């Protein structure tokens, strides 16, 4: 049996995250968190800078059946009948670590009850999606009729080429990364670069309503900046796709449509090279 999951009070009274949680994996992973369990929503966590103290004021001690690392997730199975399962997801976005804690009920509630289609995107056969080499935990597009290839893109995380021409790109962001890029001003530079491509979009793996649940930022400021960005760069839509699967599906359809549109345009130019009506 593994060591228990320990939850203690954060000794820093000024912190907005009142709890510390120690995950018994390796030498122990210590995180700061706002809740003692993800009961109603995802709980965003931050890595604690100091090691776990034996003098910590324990709030809860959860006996565990197992604790397992699976890729970007740490699966927790508690030795109790209720609230027995949860997972910590540790990932990175543009060089910054992001951690959130969720239960199966929270994860299920976040997923819309829809069945995604399996048809080709815009009728394009053999759609190849280029994944930027810097993209970590990339979408695989295994549900879609597409293949992927790793290659450095000048901008964006996913792109589509026709011959050697880059016809469309998609920038992918989590909500936390989007908020950070907005408030730091980095997103303006990114959108400006995206706008220089023939077709571009920014896809967020979350709901727009989650903007108003963000911590440590003014909700109105993020909402205002989103609106300003969309007005300044109207050719780059900002899409809130609710879940990873829907964001992946939207990107697949967008890139497929871009390839089809570019191909039809090239065919028309070959038929009427001087732009005349015949």
N, C-alpha and C positions, 0 to 999 in steps of 0.2 A: 504494500500500500504506500502511495506517495505521502509526503508531508501535507498537512492541511493548507488550504488557502487562507492566509491571514489578512485581516482587515483591521487597521488601526487608525487612530485619529492623527491627522497631520499636525506635527508639533508647531508648525508655522501658523499662528492665529490670523495673520494677514492674508493668507492664501484663500482664494475663492474655491479651492478644491479641498474640502475638509477631511478627506480620507486618504490613507495609503493602503495599497493592496500589494501583497507579496505573492507572486506566482512561483510555486516550488518547481522550477525547471532549471537545471544546471546549478549555478551558485545562487539562484533566486533572482527574479526580475521584479523590481520595485517600481510601482507606478503611482502617480497622484490621480485621484478621481473624485467626482462629485457625489457618487452614489455608492452604496454597498452591494448592489446587484442590479443588473439591467432589466428592470421589471416592465417599464412602459415605453422605453425608447433607447436608442443607442447611447451609450455613455462614452464620451470622449475622454481619453486618458493622456497623461503626459509622463514621460520617464522622470523618476525622482533622481535628483543629482547625488544624493547621499545614500550609503548602504543602509540596509534595514537595521534598526537598533533593537537590542534585546530588551530595552526599557520602554519600548513602544506601548502605548495604551491601547490594548486590544479591544476592538468593538465586536468582532465576530471571528470565529474560527470554524471554517467549513471543512469537514472531513471529505477527502476525495477518494474516488475509486480509481481515477486515472487522470493524467495530464499529459497531453501528447501534442507535439509540434507537427503540423501538417502544412508545409509551405509557408504562406504568410500568416497562418492562423495557429493559435494555441487552443486546443479543445480541452475544456474542463468538464469532468463528470463528477458531480458531488455525490457523496454517499448519503442520500436522503430521497424521500419520495416526491417532494415538491421542489420546484426551482432547482432541478438537479443538473441541468446542462447550460453551458454558456461557452462563448469563445471570445478570445482576444485576437483582433486582427492587427498585425504590425506590418506596415507597408511604408513606402516612401513616395513622395511626389515632388519632383524637381529638387531633389537633394534634401528634403526635409522629412523627418520621421513623422508618421501619423499613426495613432493607435486608437482603436475604439473597442468597446466591450459590448457584446450583444447576446441575447438569449434566442433560442429558436422561435419563441413566440413573437419577439420583436422583429426578427428577420422575416418571418412569414407575413407579419402585418405590413412590412415595407414592400413586399412583392405583390404587384397587382395580379389578379387571377385571370391571366390571359395566356392563350396559346399562340406562340409566335409562328408565323408562316415559314415554309421552307422553300418557297418559290424563288427563282432567280431574281436578282435586283435589276429592274428595268429590262428584263429579258436578256441581260448580258451573260453570255456563256464564258466560263473560265475567267471570272473576275479575280484578278490578283490584287491583294491589298498589301501595300508596302508598310512595314512597321519600323519606325525609327529605332536605330540601334540603342538609343538612350532610354527607351521605354522599358520599365520594369513591370513585371506581372502583367504583361500585355494581353489584350484580348486575343483569343485564338480563332474566333469565327468558325468553330467546329459545327455550330448549328446551321450556319449559312452555307450557300453554295459559293464558296470562295476559297482561295489559297492565300497563304501569307508568305512574305519574304522580308528578311531583315535588311535594311539599308539606311544609311544616314540621310535624313530629310533636311532640307534647308530651313523648314519651319513646320510645326505641327507634329503629331504623334503617329498619324495614319494617313496614307496618301494613295492615290491611284495615278498610274501613268498610262498614256497611250503612245506607243513607240517610246521615244525618249522624253516626251513632254509630260511634265507634272500637271495634271488637269484639275486636281482637287486635293485638299488636305482637311483633316479634322484634328483639332486640339482637344484632348481629353483632360478633364479636371474633376477632382473630388470637390465637395462643397468647401471643406476647410482650406484646400489649396486655392480655390477661387477667391475666397475671402481674403486670404493672405496676399494674393497677387493684386487684388483690387486696392487694399489699404496701403500697400507698399508702393503702388504705382507701376509695378512690373507688368500688369495686364495691359496697360496702354501700349507699351512697346510691342507686346506679343500680338495684340489685335492689329496694330499698324503693319506688322510683318505679314500676318495672315491676309490682310486686305490686298497685299501686292500679288497674291496668287490668283489664278483665274476664278476658283471657287473655293470657299473656306467656311468652316463653321467651328464653333466651340461647344462641346457637349459636356454637361455636368451630370455626374452620376448621383442625382438626388432630386428631391422635389423643390420647387420654388418656395413652398411654405417653410422649408427647413431653414431658409435664410433668417427667418424671424425666431429661430431657436438657437442661433449661434451664441457661443459664449465669448466673452472678452472683446467683443466688438459692438458698436452701435448698429442695430438692425437697420435703422433708417439710412445710415451712412452707406452701408453695403447696397441697399436697394437703390438709393440715389445714384451711386456710382455705376451700378448695372445699367440703369436707364441712360445715363450719360454716355456710357460706352456704346450702347446700341444705337444711339443717335449719331455719335461721331463716326462709327464704322458700321453703317447699315448693311453693307455687303457681307458682313460676317455675323450671321445669326448666333445667338446664345441660346442653346436648347437645354432645358431641364428634362432629362429623360427618366427620372425617378429611380431606376435601378441599373445595375451593371449590365444585365441582359438586354434591357430596352435601349440603353446607350449604345451597346454593341450593334443591335439590330438597326437602330437609326443610322449609325455610321455606315453600315453595310449598304443600306438603301440609298443614302446620299452619294456615296462614292460610285455606286452602280449607275445612278441617274447621271452623274457628271460624266462618266465614261460614255454612256449612250448619247448624251447631248453633244459631246465633243466629236464623237464618231460621225453623227449625222451632219454636223456642221462641216466636217472635212469632206464628206461625200458630196454635200451640196456645192462646196467650193470647186471640187473637181469637175462636176457637171457644168457649172456656170462660173468659170474662172474669172471672168471680167465683172461679175456681180450683176449682169443683165438678166432680163426675164426670158431670154431665149433667143 
